[in-house]
């Protein structure tokens, strides 16, 4: 089957909404007034509860896809996300809004891992790597657009902002019309891959642990950048927000360029990306200006957007036969757990630095990343030499 640009775009388009749960975070003050009988933490939960449900249903999605098929699972997830995403536009009942936000996470969780693993079902080699890079970029692009539109709609009222999820409707139509169901591959005993019991291996687990640790450190930029500026007196929280926005754009561009970069550095992508992130953290630790911190922040976004597509591409290569969806799900769980545990990990880095200052956190984070990069470089070099000898 010829896989044209329309099929590729339709497959990638489902990633536009994957990380958009926080796009309505600007609603919190207005929603807190509407739900004045609820605590602020309960209102803030409206932005965080989708992530919890994503973690749960990312794990379940591979088993659901095994029962009803991958394309049908994506369609089910999109329909749930479409309906639940728009419900708050019509309701001022806190319980209804909370449940609908939880169901939004259910919908996203159902097709989160499939957004990556289905690329591996249709494409191989450099084309697969390029499209996985595009998939990461589409997530950033979708979040940026939906966050901006939600901010503009908030000028009307908070209910209207939830209409941003209406974008799922054309995405659903494109996916149904132009993305075929993956072909079933034959197993060694003549059965289809739907009969293969999904499993994992140490390589996949290693990638999951790597992403978990990197996410804990990476989140330091988003969590601590404003504090870095204000505590050192050379910038404001607004400056930090602007840099984080630019960082996302830099990461998105890196995602689009991933396929080209991967062709050049191949298996050195992990040490190269982690080295770049280490350098960015050292820059932030010693910075005394918004400009230098901005360069460090942007470099962080670029390095992260090189690492993540590589890991998702690799798990599709090294996972046991018929287990790409499960492996992708595990990687997503590692990512979400890393983000969730980041405050505790950053506190540990502060203790390691011995100063508990925000600069110390970035210096300790850079040091840990540098050590990880060295270990990764040695591992890849040894593996490549072994492959040459065996070849």
N, C-alpha and C positions, 0 to 999 in steps of 0.2 A: 504494500500500500504506500503510495506517495504521500509524504507528510508535508503539506504545504504550510505557508506562513499563517493561514487562517486557523488551521488546526493547532499550530504551536501557540498562537496568540490566545486562542480559546482555552487551551490547557493552562497557560501561564496566568490568564486573567483571574482564575479562582484565588490566586495568591494576593490579589489587590486588597482583599478584605481580611486576610488572615490575622493581621496584627492591629486591627482597627478598633478593638474593644476600648482602648483608652482614648479614642478620638473625641469622646464626649466628656473628658475630664474637666474641661472648662465649665461644664454645667454645674459642678458641685455647689458653688455659692448660691446660685439661683434655686437649685433643687433643695438645698438645706432650708431655704425660706419656705418652700412649699411643704416640705416634710418637717415642719418645726417641732413636731412631737417626737421625732426620731433623733438619736444622738448623731453627732457629726461623723463619728466612726462608722455608724450604720449607713449613712448616706454615701460615704466614701467607698463603702463595700460595693456599691453599684458599679464602680470602675474596676474593682479587683476580682469580684466573684467569677467573671468569665474565665479568667486565667486558671482558677482552681478547677473548673469544669473541663477546660481544655486538657489539663494534665490527665484527668481521669479518662476522658473519652479518646485521647490520643492512644492510650494503651488498648482500649476496647475496640478501636476502629479496625485494626487488622483482623480481629476475629469476626467482626460484623461484615467486613468486606469478603471474608472467606465464605460467609453464608449467602449473601445476596449479590456479591460482585462489586468490583471496585467502582465502576461508573455509577451504579445505583447508590452506593454509599455516599459518593460525592454529591449526587443529586439530592439525596435525603438530607445531608448536612446543609446544603445551600438553601433548601426549602425551610428547614428549621431556623436557620440564621436569618433568612428574609422575614419570616413572620414574627419571630421573637424580637428581632432588631427594631421593627417598626412599632410594635405594641405600645411602648412608652409614649409615643406621639399622641395616643388617644386616652391615656389613663393618668390619673393623679393619685391612684391608690399605691401606696408604697410596696405592699406585698406583691401586687401584680407586676410592678416595675422590677422588683428584685428577682422574682421568678423568671421574668422574661429575659433579664440580663444573664441569669444562670443558663437558661436555654440557649442564649446566643453562644455561650462558651461550649455547650454541647454540640451545636451545629458546627462551629469552627473545629472542635476537636475531632469530629467525624472525618473531615477531609484534610486536616492539617498535614498528616504524614503522607497521605495519598498525593498531595500537591507536588511532592518530591518523588515519591516512589513510582508514580505513573510515568514520569519523565524517563525513568530507567527502563520501563516496560516498552517504550516506543523508540528510544534512542540509545546509541552506544558511543563509546570513545569520546573524541573531542567535542562532538556535537552534543552529547549528553552533558559534558562538563560545562559547555557554554550555556546551555539552557538552564542548568541548575544555578549558574551565576545569575542569569536573567530572573529566575524565580525569586532569588533573594532580593534583587533590585526591585522587582514588582511589589514585593511586600513593603519596602521603604517608600516607593512611589505612592502606593495606595494609601498608606498611613498619612503621609504628608498631605495629600490632596483632601482626604476625608477630614483630617483635623482642621485644615484651613476652612473648608466649606462649613463644618460644624461651628466654627468660631464666628463665621459670618451670619449663619442662621440663628445663632444665639441672640443676635440683636433683636430678633422678633420675640422669641421666648424659648425656654429650654425644651418644650415639647417638640418644636419644629426641627430641632437639631437631629432627632432620631430618624428623620427622613433620609439621612445620608445612606442608610442601609438599603434604600430602594435601588441602589446601584447593583445589588445582588441579582435583581430580576433580569437585566440584559446579560449579565455574566452567566446566569443559569441557562438562558436561551442559547447562548453561544456554545456552552459546554454540551448541552443536549444535542445540538445540531451538528457540531463539527468535531467532537472528540469521540472516537469509536471505543467500544469496550476492548480492553487489552486482550490479545490472543492468548489462549491457554497453551502453555508450553508442556510438552510431554515429559513425564518423569521417566526414570530408568525402567520402571516396571510397566510402562505403557499408559499409566494414568495421567491425568492432567495435574498441573501444579496446584490446583485447588485442593487436591488430596494430599499434598505434601505438608507434613506437620511443621509449623513455623518454629524456628529455634534461633539461637544466637551463638556467638563464639567469643573468644578472648579479644580478638582484634576489635570487634564492635564495642565490647565493654570498655576497652581501652580508649576508644574515641569518645564514648559517652563520658567517661571520667575526665578526659582532657577538656571537653567542652564545659563540663560542670565547673571545673576549677577556673578556666578562663573567664566564664561568665561572671563568677563571683568578683574577679578583679576588674573586668571590663566595666561592670556596673558602677564602679567607683567614680567614673567620669560623670555619669548622669546624676549620681547621688551626692557627690562631694564637690563638684565644680563650683557651684554657687558659693559654698562655704569657703572654698579655696580663695575665691576672689575677695569676698567680704572680710575674711579674717586677716588677709594680707594687705587689704586696703588699696588694691589697684584695679578693682572692678566691682560691678554690681550684679545682683541676681538676674537682671535683664540681660546684661552682657553674657552671662553664662547660658541663659536660655537661647540667645541668638547663636552662640557657638554650637550648642547641642543641635540646633536646627541645621546649621551648615554641616555639622558632622554627619548628620543623616543623609544629606545630599551627597557628600563625598563618598559615603558608604554605598549609596545607590549607584553612583557612577563606577565605583570599583566593582560592584556586582555585575554591571553590564560589560566591564572589561575583563572579567574573570576568565572567560574562555581563552582569550588571547594570552593573558598572563600565564595561565596554566600550561599552555603549549610550550612556554619557555622554561619555567622552573619546575614543572612536574611535581615529583614527590618532595621537593624542597619547599613546597608551599607552606607546610606547617612551621618549620624553623624560621623561614623568611618572614611570615606574617607575625609570629610571636616576637621576633627581634624588633620589628617595626613598632609593635605595641609596647615593648619594653622601653624603646627609645622615647616614645611619646609620653610614657609615664615619668621617665627621668626629666623630660622637658617640663612637664607640669610641676614636678617636685621642686625644681630650681627656678621656675618662672617668676618674674616680677613685673610682667606686663600682660595686657589682654591679648596683644598680638601673638606673643610667643605661646601663651596658653591656647590661643585659637589654633595655631599650627599643630600643637600637641594633640588637641581634641580632634581635629580633622584627621590627623595621622592615625589616631585610635580607631576612628570609624572606618578608614580605608583598610587597615590591617585586619579588623574584625570581619569585614565583608569579603576578604580574601580567604580567611580561615574557614568560615562557616560553609560556604558552597563546596569547598574541598572536602570537608568532613562528610557532608551529605552525599557527595559523589562517591567517596571511598566506601561508605557503608553499603552502598548499592553494589559495589564491586566485590567486597570481601565477605558479605553476609552469606550464610548458608543458602542453598538453592531454595527458591520459593519463599524466602524470609525477608525480602527487601522492605516490605511494609512494616514488619515488626521492628526491624533494625532502625528504620527511620523514626518510628514511634519512640523507641528507647532514646535516640539522640535528642528528640524534642523534649522528652521528659527530663533528661539531663540538663538541657538548656533552661527549661522553666524552673527546675529546682535550684539551679545555680543563681538565677535571678532572685528567687524567693529567699535564699539563704545569704544573699549578698551582704545585707547589713551586719550579720554575725561574722562573716568572713572578713569584711573590712575592719570590724572592731578588732579581730585577731591580728590583722596586718598592723593596726595601730599599736597593739601591744608588742608585736615583734620589733617595730621600729624603736621602741623604748621612749618615744616622746609623746605619743598619743595626739600629735598635731596632724592636721590634714596634709601638710607637706610630707610628714613621715609616712603616712598611709600610701601616698603615691610613690615615694622612694622604695618602700618595702614591696609594693606591688610590682614595680619595675624590676627589682632584684629577683623576685620569684619568677617573673616572666623570662628574665635573662637566663636563669638557671634552666628553666624548661626548654628554652630555645637551644641551649648548648647540648642538652641531653637529646633533643630531637635531631639536631644536626649530626651528632655522633651515630645515632640509630640509623638514620637514612643513609649516611655514608657507608656504614658497615653493611647494610642490606644491599646497597647498590654494588659494592665490591663483591659480595657473595653471589649476586645475580650474574655478574660478569664472569666469574670463575666457573659457575655452573653452566653458563651459556657457551 
